[in-house]
Structures are given as C-alpha cells and as structure tokens.
Amino acid sequence: MRLIKGFYAFAHEIYENRFVIGQLVKRDYKNRYLGSFLGFVWTIIQPVVMILVLWCVFVLGFKSGPMAGGSGQVIPFIAWLSVGIIAWNFFAEAFPSSTNVFQEYSYLVKKINFKIAILPIVKLLSSFVTHLIFIIIGIVILLVSGVSVSWYWIQVLYYLAAMMILLLGLSWVASSLQVFVKDISQVVNVVLQFGFWLTPVVWNFDIVPKEWQFWFKLNPMFYIVDGYRKSFLFEEAFWKDQQLLGLYFWGFTLIVLILGVFLFRKLRPHFADVL
C-alpha cells in the first residue's frame, strides 16, 4: 500500500510541476544544438544517415533480402530495419543522458525546495521529442516501401509507454549511483554497445538456435523492438502470443522501478554534499 501511495504522490508531483518540466525540456533540447550551424536539422540528418548506412551494409554488403512475418507477410528490409532502429535509438539516447542528469543539473540538486525526482523525466521527454521525429521519418520510409497504413500502428503507444516506464526505473538507478560512482556512465555505454548487438535490431531473431532463444528474450528490449515491428509491420496484437514474455517484461520493469525509487530515496540526502 505504501508503494502505491508513493507512486500516486509522485504522479501528482509531476502534474504539479508540469510547467517546470516543460520549460526544462525545451531548454535541454535547445542546449543540444547550441552553437551548431544546422541546429535542429541534425535531428533529422542523424537517424536518416544511420538507417542508410546500415541498409547499405546489410543489403549491398551482406545481401539481406525481404523479411517474412509470422502470417506470411513479406516486408522490405529497409522497412524492417527502420522500425528496429527507431525503437532502439530512443532507448540508447535516453538512458545515458538520464544517467548524468543530477550532475548536469547540480545547481538544482542543491536547492532544498526543488523536486529533483523529476529531472530524469526531463531527459526522457527531451529524447522523446527526437523519437517522435524519428517515428515520422520511419513512417515515410514505410509508406515509400509499400507498407500499408494499419490500425495496429496505434498499438505502438503501448510499447512506447512500456519503454518509458522501464527507462524511468533505469534512470533512477543509474543517475543515483552516478553521483557517487563516476564510472557508471561508462558502464552504461558499454552495456548499450553489447545490447545493440544482442537485441535483434539489425539481425533476424530466427537465426538464433531454439535452445538459445530463451536467453536472448531475457533482454527487456527484445520485447520492445519486437513489439514495434508487430505494430508497424506484422499487424499482431500485443495481447496475443508470448504472454509470458509480456509478464516477464513487466515483472522486470516493476523490479527495476522499485529498485530505482529505493536507491533514489536512500541516496538523495547525500547528493548535495557530493556534488
């Protein structure tokens, strides 16, 4: 009951500080491209270049062909690849940026009356803006590739919310520890490098031997990347098939979230002294 009351109080706190959060998100997003000649345009250039480079490597280099869905659909590789990159890019951008949030906003951390628990949310929402642009670019790629618009596209909101909750828990854990152990940010970067290749973002999961598939599915981002593709490409409802995978993901996410809340509350009184 205390846990439920704590989450309700936090949600109410977010609502009360929505204007402050909005202003911090705007400032954070602008600071990314401060002094840059192209500025906001880099938000579009970076994901497009990433997709094109990977497409050239896998299609022109490794001769990858169209991908087949469970119900017999044939999906162009560029569409399949784009959706996977869209999902992973948000996670890979938001996680490391939120890890350093308390150091970056140390001047706010030292203010007694400021609710610093909202700072990781600022980073998540700032990355979310880029993610929305990325999704728009991805939809254009899907339409050009011949993928039809479907009501299942709306389902991506569920997977997006799931990833946001996972990221919130991870950001509280990593950012709270980062204040005291500076190596945490480097650990996060290494984990993301391994995670990119251990998650079926640019390779087909079907190539994994069945006896090894269970271990790959323990990666929570498998559920998200697979869910994005089910929504945009394969028209599969999230409540059908692999219910155990969904239960595992939410169980893992809840544990991470509780751990994040515990670490933040335990270490928060000492932040100002260290920073």
GITAUR-V138001 format. One record per backbone hydrogen bond with DSSP energy under -0.5 kcal/mol. CO is the residue of the C=O (numbers start at 1). NH is the residue of the N-H. E is the energy in kcal/mol with one decimal. If there is no record, write none. Layout:
BEGIN
CO_NH_E ; CO_NH_E
END
This chain:
BEGIN
1_5_-2.5 ; 2_6_-2.3 ; 3_7_-2.2 ; 4_8_-2.3 ; 5_9_-2.5 ; 6_10_-2.0 ; 7_11_-2.5 ; 8_12_-2.4 ; 9_13_-2.0 ; 10_14_-2.3 ; 11_15_-2.0 ; 12_16_-2.3 ; 13_17_-1.7 ; 15_18_-1.3 ; 17_21_-2.7 ; 18_22_-2.3 ; 19_23_-2.3 ; 20_24_-2.3 ; 21_25_-2.4 ; 22_26_-2.1 ; 23_27_-2.2 ; 24_28_-2.8 ; 25_29_-2.5 ; 26_30_-2.1 ; 27_31_-2.4 ; 28_32_-0.9 ; 29_33_-0.6 ; 30_33_-0.9 ; 31_34_-0.9 ; 33_36_-2.0 ; 38_41_-1.9 ; 39_42_-1.9 ; 40_43_-1.8 ; 41_44_-1.3 ; 41_45_-2.3 ; 42_46_-2.3 ; 43_47_-0.6 ; 44_48_-1.6 ; 45_49_-2.7 ; 46_50_-2.2 ; 47_51_-2.3 ; 48_52_-2.4 ; 49_53_-2.7 ; 50_54_-2.2 ; 51_55_-2.5 ; 52_56_-2.4 ; 53_57_-2.2 ; 54_58_-2.6 ; 55_59_-2.9 ; 55_60_-0.7 ; 56_60_-0.9 ; 56_61_-1.5 ; 57_62_-1.7 ; 58_64_-3.1 ; 67_75_-3.8 ; 69_72_-1.5 ; 73_69_-2.8 ; 73_75_-0.6 ; 75_67_-3.2 ; 76_79_-0.6 ; 76_80_-2.2 ; 77_81_-3.1 ; 78_82_-2.1 ; 79_83_-1.9 ; 80_84_-1.5 ; 81_85_-2.4 ; 82_86_-2.4 ; 83_87_-1.9 ; 84_88_-2.3 ; 85_89_-2.9 ; 86_90_-1.2 ; 87_91_-1.2 ; 88_92_-2.9 ; 89_93_-1.6 ; 90_94_-2.7 ; 91_95_-2.2 ; 93_97_-1.1 ; 94_98_-2.1 ; 95_99_-1.3 ; 96_100_-1.0 ; 98_101_-1.1 ; 100_104_-2.4 ; 101_105_-2.2 ; 103_106_-1.2 ; 105_108_-1.3 ; 105_109_-1.9 ; 106_110_-1.7 ; 108_111_-1.2 ; 110_112_-0.5 ; 111_114_-0.9 ; 114_116_-1.4 ; 115_118_-1.5 ; 116_119_-1.5 ; 118_122_-1.4 ; 119_123_-1.5 ; 120_124_-2.1 ; 121_125_-2.8 ; 122_126_-2.1 ; 123_127_-2.2 ; 124_128_-1.7 ; 125_129_-1.5 ; 126_130_-1.0 ; 127_131_-2.1 ; 128_132_-2.4 ; 129_133_-1.7 ; 130_134_-2.4 ; 131_135_-2.6 ; 132_136_-2.1 ; 133_137_-2.3 ; 134_138_-2.5 ; 135_139_-2.6 ; 136_140_-2.0 ; 137_141_-2.1 ; 138_142_-2.5 ; 139_143_-2.6 ; 140_144_-2.5 ; 141_145_-1.9 ; 142_147_-2.7 ; 143_146_-1.1 ; 150_153_-1.6 ; 151_154_-1.5 ; 152_155_-1.1 ; 153_156_-1.6 ; 154_157_-2.0 ; 155_158_-1.4 ; 155_159_-1.1 ; 156_160_-2.6 ; 157_161_-2.5 ; 158_162_-2.3 ; 159_163_-2.2 ; 160_164_-2.2 ; 161_165_-2.2 ; 162_166_-2.1 ; 163_167_-2.7 ; 164_168_-2.2 ; 165_169_-2.0 ; 166_170_-2.5 ; 167_171_-2.8 ; 168_172_-2.0 ; 169_173_-2.0 ; 170_174_-2.9 ; 171_175_-2.6 ; 172_176_-1.5 ; 173_177_-1.8 ; 174_178_-2.3 ; 175_179_-1.0 ; 177_180_-1.1 ; 177_181_-3.0 ; 180_182_-0.6 ; 181_184_-1.7 ; 182_185_-0.7 ; 183_187_-2.2 ; 184_188_-2.6 ; 185_189_-1.9 ; 186_190_-2.1 ; 187_191_-2.6 ; 188_192_-2.3 ; 189_193_-1.8 ; 190_194_-2.3 ; 191_195_-3.0 ; 192_196_-2.2 ; 193_197_-1.0 ; 194_198_-1.9 ; 195_199_-1.1 ; 196_201_-0.6 ; 199_201_-3.1 ; 199_202_-0.5 ; 204_207_-1.7 ; 205_208_-1.8 ; 209_212_-2.1 ; 209_213_-1.0 ; 210_214_-0.6 ; 212_215_-0.6 ; 212_216_-1.3 ; 213_217_-1.8 ; 215_218_-0.7 ; 216_219_-1.4 ; 218_220_-0.6 ; 219_222_-2.0 ; 219_223_-0.6 ; 220_224_-1.0 ; 221_225_-2.7 ; 222_226_-2.5 ; 223_227_-1.6 ; 224_228_-2.5 ; 225_229_-1.9 ; 226_230_-2.2 ; 227_231_-2.0 ; 228_232_-2.7 ; 229_233_-2.3 ; 229_234_-2.0 ; 230_235_-0.7 ; 230_236_-1.7 ; 237_240_-1.4 ; 242_246_-1.6 ; 243_247_-2.5 ; 244_248_-2.5 ; 245_249_-2.5 ; 246_250_-2.4 ; 247_251_-2.2 ; 248_252_-2.9 ; 249_253_-2.8 ; 250_254_-2.4 ; 251_255_-2.1 ; 252_256_-2.4 ; 253_257_-2.5 ; 254_258_-2.6 ; 255_259_-2.5 ; 256_260_-2.5 ; 257_261_-2.3 ; 258_262_-2.5 ; 259_263_-2.8 ; 260_264_-2.4 ; 261_265_-2.4 ; 262_266_-2.2 ; 263_267_-2.6 ; 264_268_-2.5 ; 267_270_-2.0 ; 267_271_-0.5 ; 268_271_-1.5 ; 270_274_-1.6 ; 271_275_-2.8
END
